[in-house]
Amino acid sequence: MNIVSTKQEVRNQVKAWRKEGLSVGFVPTMGYLHEGHESLVKRAVAENDRVVVSIFVNPMQFGPKEDLATYPRDLEADSKLCEAAGAALIFHPEPEEMYEDTFCSYVDMNGLTNALCGLSRPVHFRGVCTVVNKLFNIVMPDKAYFGEKDAQQLAVVKRMVKDLDMDIEIVGCPIIREEDGLAKSSRNTYLSKEGRQQALVLSKAIFAGKDMVEKGERNPEVVKKAMLDIINSAPMARVDYVEIVDVATMKNVDVITGEILCAIAVYIGDEARLIDNFMISV
Ligand code: PAF
C-alpha cells in the first residue's frame, strides 16, 4: 500500500490501474479510522480490484465554532488499518493541495441540505459536496462507499451524483456499533467516562423508536416523544434534533410510511455533538 499526498500521484496511479483494466473503489474519510471505516474499506476491497482511501480533514465543512482544530488525527494507525483491510492507496493531502489561495468554486445544494444537520451546521454540506466532488474528480472511482451513520450526507452525495451526472455508484454501508450500542464515531474520543456513559441515550432512543415503528406505530410525534424522553433522561444530553423524514426529500412526514429516516443529533455536555439514526421501509 502506498501513501501519497498530491493529486498528481493519485491520478498517475489510477491511470496505471485503468490501463490494466482494473476497477477502482474509493472510501473518502477524515481519518482517525475505526471499525465503521474499516467495514467500508473491506466492502470496497471485496467489490473492486483496487481501493483508494482518502484521509483529509476538510476545513470547508467545519463552521467557525466547530472542532476543526481538535479533530483527532493518527495517520500511522489509519495506515495500518487501511493496509490490513486491503486498501492499495491512501491519499493524504495537505489543505493547500486541495484548496489553492485562488480557490472560489463550490458545489452547493438546496432542499436536502435545509434540514437536520444542515440547520445547525449551515456551511457543512457545501463543504462536503465541494470536497467529495473534488475527490471524485481526482480519484475517478467506479464505486464510492459512505456510512449510513451520516444518513443525510449519504442522501446528499447520492443526489449530487445523480443531479450532476457523475458516473459513480454510491454504496451505503450499515452503521457499526460498540457492544453497548453506541454508534462508532471518531468524535466518541471526545467523551469523558461520564459522557461516554450518558451518550448511550442516543442508541437507546434509536432502538426504542425503531421498535415502536416495527410494532406498527405510524404517528411520528408519538415516536419522537418517546425518543426525546429517553434522551432527556441523561442530564448531560442536549437535543439538537430528533426528526422523522422522508429519505428522498429529508422533509418531515405526517405519517410514517414509505422510506423513512429517523435521525437524531445530541450534544453531550460541551464534549461532543453525536448523531445516530435508523432507516426503515414501511
Ligand atoms: O464523512 C466524512 O468523513 C466526510 O464528511 C467526508 C465524506 C470524507 C468528506 O470530507
Residues whose N, C-alpha, C, O or C-beta is under 5 A from the ligand:
A	BS01	PAF	P28 T29 M30 F56 N58 V128 V131
